[in-house]
Amino acid sequence: MTTQECESRDRRIVEKIRAVLRANPTLGQHASFIEVSIEQSAIVVRGNLPSDAMKEELVPVIRSAGVLCQVNNCVLVAA
């Protein structure tokens, strides 16, 4: 796979995750505060959410997008 093909695949994965987050009834209103990237073959999510429950919901929602690789949840919970 060429570098260009890998970058294109990564963009599609990130967009799919963003779409699933926006469509989620709990996380949707906060999706614009969550940054999604791919770093060294792992999904990395950063940003802020208002509760621990929402943070814990992130990985299962990302998995529902068909993502099977490692997910690093670096989201902070607002105090």
C-alpha positions, 0 to 999 in steps of 0.5 A: 500500500502506498503512502497516499493510499494509507493517508486516504484510508486514514482520512476515511476512518477518521471521517467515519468515526466523526460521523458516528460520534455526530449521530450518537444521541449522547455524544452528538452535541459534543462531537465538535469538541472531540478531535480524532486522529490516527497516530502510529496506527492507533486512533487517538481521541482528544478534547473535553466532555462534561462527564465520565459516562460520556468519556467511557462511551467513546470507545464503544461508539468508535468500535461501532464504526467498525474500528478494530485497532487500538483506541487511545482515549485522551479526552478530559472530563470538565470539572 
